[in-house]
């Protein structure tokens, strides 16, 4: 994948932020959330992506896509960084 943007933020308070915006070889825009936790005592990195966090990411993605003349296909991936290793969750959630 090719990096398009890093730490994309919507203007104003209460908006959203996307860690990485990538372009897949097939042209799909991939919004990537990177989560890291030092341990699993609170559920690990995956547990930190709440419904509210997902809504903020989707909000920021919509804001980003509004700037484009023709919005491409897109998906939301998550990268989990745990003491045991790194895991990619492609299409981890959908925009509602």
C-alpha positions in Angstrom: 0.0 0.0 0.0 1.0 3.6 -0.6 0.8 6.2 2.1 -1.5 9.2 1.3 -1.8 10.9 4.7 -0.6 10.5 8.2 -2.5 11.8 11.3 -5.4 13.3 9.3 -7.6 15.4 11.6 -10.9 17.1 11.1 -11.0 20.8 12.0 -12.6 21.8 15.3 -13.2 20.1 18.6 -15.0 16.8 18.8 -13.9 15.7 15.3 -12.0 12.6 14.4 -8.5 11.6 13.6 -7.1 8.8 11.3 -3.7 7.5 11.9 -2.9 6.5 8.3 -4.7 6.8 5.0 -3.3 4.4 2.5 -4.0 3.4 -1.1 -4.2 -0.3 -1.9 -2.9 -1.6 -5.2 -6.5 -2.0 -6.4 -7.3 1.7 -5.7 -9.2 1.2 -2.5 -8.6 3.9 0.1 -7.7 2.3 3.4 -8.2 4.1 6.7 -5.9 2.6 9.2 -6.2 2.9 13.0 -3.1 1.9 14.9 -3.6 0.7 18.5 -0.9 -0.2 21.0 -1.2 -1.5 24.5 1.5 -2.6 26.8 -0.5 -5.5 28.3 -3.9 -7.2 28.2 -5.0 -6.2 31.6 -7.7 -3.9 30.1 -8.5 -6.1 27.1 -5.6 -5.4 24.9 -5.3 -3.1 21.9 -8.4 -4.4 20.1 -10.6 -3.7 23.1 -9.6 0.0 23.0 -11.5 0.5 19.7 -14.9 1.3 21.1 -18.0 2.2 19.1 -17.4 5.9 19.9 -13.8 5.6 18.6 -15.1 3.9 15.4 -17.7 6.7 14.9 -15.0 9.3 15.1 -12.8 7.5 12.6 -15.8 7.2 10.2 -16.6 10.9 10.7 -13.0 11.8 9.8 -13.0 9.4 6.8 -16.2 11.0 5.5 -14.6 14.5 5.9 -11.5 13.3 3.9 -13.7 11.7 1.2 -15.8 14.9 0.7 -12.6 16.6 -0.6 -12.4 14.2 -3.5 -14.2 14.6 -6.8 -15.0 10.9 -7.1 -14.9 9.0 -3.8 -13.1 5.6 -4.2 -14.0 2.4 -2.6 -12.8 2.4 1.0 -12.3 0.2 4.1 -11.3 0.5 7.7 -8.3 -1.6 8.8 -6.8 -1.8 12.3 -3.2 -2.6 13.2 -2.8 -4.0 16.7 0.6 -3.7 18.4 0.9 -6.0 21.4 3.8 -7.3 23.4 3.2 -10.6 21.6 3.5 -9.1 18.1 1.8 -7.0 15.4 -1.5 -8.0 13.9 -3.4 -6.5 10.9 -7.1 -6.7 10.9 -8.3 -5.8 7.4 -11.8 -4.5 7.1 -12.1 -4.5 10.9 -15.3 -2.5 11.0 -17.7 -0.9 8.6 -19.2 2.6 8.3 -22.8 2.6 9.3 
